[in-house]
Amino acid sequence: MAIDGQNPAAARRRPPKFELVAESLCLDFVNTLDNRHAEKQNELLKRYVDLARFGEDTGTLDPHLVDTLFTLSQESPEEAERALRAGVQLREAIYTIIWAIVNKRTPVETALFTLNQYVQVAAQHAKLVQRNGRFEWQFDKLPNLQAPLWPIARSAADLLASDQLGLVRACSSKACQWLFLDTTKNHRRTWCDMKVCGNRAKGKRYYAAKKEHDPDRRVRRKRSR
């Protein structure tokens, strides 16, 4: 069952802000902390508007609702800040659980408890609807600053309870390690994005091989002994 509105191609008013390569809403959300395992992390959810923009980019929020949330966040900055902190808390709970599974460890109970709290709240704002011969989750289109979190929590719950959980991978680039769902036919996808991390790795291998077969380099190495 699909999450209603999860359509990145949906009409939007602003250019895309986020790179959506995970093929899973909740995993794309986890990836909003870039360079997670590096010394200097890159937080992509700096302000509440970033959280709302994620909803717009993924198609889980209607652009008109996003406009309303922008206005509401300016009128209630403290409430917007609480919603942003809640988003980060949800993101880190999902990450903690999924990262443990990817590394074949037992997920932390506190993270699962936190996720369940958000899942239960999301359930209060969701209903099943029939559209084009299939069933989808549809979330309330309310001017609620935490509305962006409801489909994300549901996505995480659906993934954890599905047969696709075993297809979650981490990008092979140690500088990246974004999470993604490997839906390729042979399940051998290695990179979060071949055009970025894949090409970067190929370039490094090419450069290393070129240095190794550089005759001038061998001469320099001989002289330095």
C-alpha positions as CSV (number, residue, x, y, z in Angstrom):
1,M,0.0,0.0,0.0
2,A,1.4,3.3,-1.0
3,I,1.6,6.4,1.1
4,D,-0.8,8.9,-0.5
5,G,0.9,11.8,-2.2
6,Q,4.4,10.3,-2.3
7,N,5.1,11.5,-5.8
8,P,8.3,13.5,-6.4
9,A,7.0,14.5,-9.8
10,A,4.0,16.2,-8.3
11,A,3.5,19.9,-9.1
12,R,5.6,22.1,-6.9
13,R,6.3,25.8,-6.7
14,R,10.0,25.7,-5.8
15,P,13.0,23.8,-7.3
16,P,13.9,20.6,-5.5
17,K,16.1,21.1,-2.5
18,F,16.9,17.4,-1.5
19,E,18.5,14.6,-3.3
20,L,16.0,11.7,-3.2
21,V,17.9,8.5,-4.2
22,A,16.9,6.1,-1.5
23,E,13.7,4.8,-3.1
24,S,12.1,5.0,0.3
25,L,10.6,8.0,2.0
26,C,12.0,7.3,5.5
27,L,15.5,6.5,4.2
28,D,15.6,9.7,2.2
29,F,14.7,11.4,5.4
30,V,17.5,9.7,7.3
31,N,19.8,11.0,4.6
32,T,19.0,14.6,5.5
33,L,22.0,14.4,7.9
34,D,24.7,14.4,5.2
35,N,28.3,13.2,5.9
36,R,26.9,11.5,9.0
37,H,30.0,9.5,9.7
38,A,32.5,12.2,8.8
39,E,34.2,14.6,11.3
40,K,32.1,17.5,10.0
41,Q,28.4,16.6,9.5
42,N,26.2,18.5,7.1
43,E,22.7,19.1,8.6
44,L,20.2,19.7,5.9
45,L,17.3,20.4,8.3
46,K,18.5,23.7,9.6
47,R,15.2,25.5,9.8
48,Y,11.5,24.5,9.9
49,V,11.1,25.5,6.3
50,D,13.6,22.8,5.4
51,L,11.4,20.2,7.0
52,A,8.3,21.4,5.1
53,R,10.4,21.6,1.9
54,F,11.3,17.9,2.3
55,G,7.5,17.2,2.4
56,E,7.1,19.1,-0.8
57,D,10.1,17.5,-2.6
58,T,8.9,14.0,-1.8
59,G,5.3,14.8,-2.7
60,T,3.9,13.9,0.7
61,L,2.7,17.5,1.3
62,D,0.6,19.5,-1.1
63,P,2.5,22.7,-2.2
64,H,-0.5,24.8,-0.9
65,L,-0.2,23.2,2.5
66,V,3.6,23.9,2.5
67,D,2.8,27.5,1.9
68,T,0.4,27.5,4.8
69,L,3.1,25.8,7.0
70,F,5.6,28.4,6.0
71,T,3.3,31.2,7.2
72,L,2.4,29.3,10.4
73,S,6.0,28.8,11.2
74,Q,6.6,32.5,11.0
75,E,3.6,33.2,13.2
76,S,4.5,30.6,15.8
77,P,8.3,30.3,15.7
78,E,8.6,28.4,19.0
79,E,6.1,25.8,17.9
80,A,7.9,25.5,14.6
81,E,11.2,24.9,16.5
82,R,9.6,22.2,18.5
83,A,8.3,20.5,15.3
84,L,11.8,20.7,13.8
85,R,13.3,19.1,16.9
86,A,10.7,16.4,16.7
87,G,11.6,15.8,13.1
88,V,15.3,15.4,14.1
89,Q,14.3,13.1,16.9
90,L,12.2,10.9,14.5
91,R,15.0,10.9,12.0
92,E,17.6,9.7,14.5
93,A,15.3,7.0,15.9
94,I,14.8,5.6,12.4
95,Y,18.5,5.8,11.7
96,T,19.4,4.0,14.9
97,I,17.0,1.2,14.2
98,I,17.9,0.8,10.5
99,W,21.6,1.2,11.0
100,A,21.6,-1.6,13.6
101,I,19.7,-3.9,11.1
102,V,22.1,-3.1,8.3
103,N,25.0,-4.0,10.6
104,K,23.2,-7.2,11.8
105,R,22.8,-5.9,15.4
106,T,19.7,-5.7,17.6
107,P,18.0,-2.4,17.4
108,V,18.0,-0.2,20.5
109,E,14.7,-0.4,22.4
110,T,14.6,3.3,23.2
111,A,14.8,4.1,19.5
112,L,11.9,1.7,18.7
113,F,9.9,3.2,21.6
114,T,10.4,6.7,20.1
115,L,9.5,5.6,16.6
116,N,6.3,3.9,17.9
117,Q,5.2,7.2,19.5
118,Y,5.4,9.0,16.2
119,V,3.7,6.0,14.4
120,Q,0.8,6.2,16.8
121,V,0.4,9.9,16.3
122,A,0.6,9.5,12.5
123,A,-2.1,6.8,12.7
124,Q,-4.5,9.3,14.2
125,H,-4.2,11.5,11.1
126,A,-4.3,8.7,8.5
127,K,-7.0,6.8,6.7
128,L,-7.1,4.3,3.9
129,V,-8.6,5.5,0.6
130,Q,-9.2,3.7,-2.7
131,R,-7.8,5.4,-5.8
132,N,-7.3,4.0,-9.3
133,G,-8.1,0.5,-8.2
134,R,-5.6,0.5,-5.3
135,F,-5.5,1.4,-1.7
136,E,-3.4,4.2,-0.3
137,W,-2.7,6.0,3.0
138,Q,-4.1,9.5,3.0
139,F,-3.1,12.0,5.7
140,D,-5.1,14.9,7.0
141,K,-4.3,18.1,5.2
142,L,-4.3,20.1,8.4
143,P,-2.3,23.3,9.1
144,N,-0.3,21.3,11.7
145,L,3.4,22.0,11.9
146,Q,4.1,18.4,12.6
147,A,2.2,17.2,9.5
148,P,5.5,16.5,7.5
149,L,6.3,13.8,10.1
150,W,3.2,11.7,9.7
151,P,4.0,10.1,6.4
152,I,7.6,9.6,7.3
153,A,6.7,7.7,10.5
154,R,4.3,5.6,8.5
155,S,6.9,4.9,5.9
156,A,9.4,3.7,8.6
157,A,6.8,1.4,10.1
158,D,5.8,-0.1,6.8
159,L,9.5,-0.7,5.8
160,L,10.3,-2.3,9.1
161,A,7.3,-4.6,8.9
162,S,7.9,-5.5,5.2
163,D,9.9,-8.1,3.3
164,Q,12.0,-5.2,1.8
165,L,13.8,-4.6,5.1
166,G,16.5,-7.0,4.0
167,L,17.1,-4.8,0.9
168,V,18.3,-1.8,2.8
169,R,21.9,-1.0,2.1
170,A,24.4,1.7,3.0
171,C,26.4,3.5,0.3
172,S,29.9,1.9,-0.1
173,S,31.5,5.3,0.0
174,K,32.9,5.7,3.5
175,A,32.5,9.5,3.1
176,C,28.8,9.0,2.4
177,Q,27.1,5.9,3.7
178,W,23.6,7.1,2.8
179,L,20.9,4.5,3.2
180,F,18.9,3.2,0.3
181,L,16.6,0.4,-0.8
182,D,18.2,-1.9,-3.3
183,T,15.4,-2.7,-5.7
184,T,17.7,-3.7,-8.6
185,K,17.1,-7.0,-10.2
186,N,20.2,-8.7,-8.9
187,H,20.3,-6.8,-5.6
188,R,23.9,-5.7,-6.1
189,R,23.5,-2.0,-6.0
190,T,26.6,-0.5,-4.3
191,W,26.2,3.3,-4.4
192,C,23.5,5.6,-3.2
193,D,23.9,7.4,-6.6
194,M,26.2,6.1,-9.3
195,K,26.5,9.6,-10.8
196,V,28.0,10.9,-7.6
197,C,29.6,8.3,-5.3
198,G,30.0,5.7,-8.0
199,N,31.8,8.0,-10.4
200,R,33.9,9.4,-7.6
201,A,35.0,5.9,-6.6
202,K,35.8,5.0,-10.2
203,G,37.8,8.2,-10.5
204,K,39.8,7.3,-7.4
205,R,40.5,3.8,-8.7
206,Y,41.6,5.1,-12.1
207,Y,43.9,7.7,-10.5
208,A,45.4,5.0,-8.2
209,A,46.0,2.6,-11.2
210,K,47.5,5.4,-13.2
211,K,49.9,6.3,-10.5
212,E,50.9,2.6,-10.0
213,H,51.8,2.2,-13.7
214,D,53.5,5.6,-14.0
215,P,57.1,4.7,-15.0
216,D,58.4,8.1,-13.7
217,R,56.8,7.3,-10.4
218,R,58.7,3.9,-10.2
219,V,62.0,5.7,-11.0
220,R,61.2,8.3,-8.2
221,R,60.4,5.5,-5.8
222,K,63.7,3.7,-6.6
223,R,65.7,6.8,-6.1
224,S,64.1,7.5,-2.8
225,R,65.1,4.1,-1.3
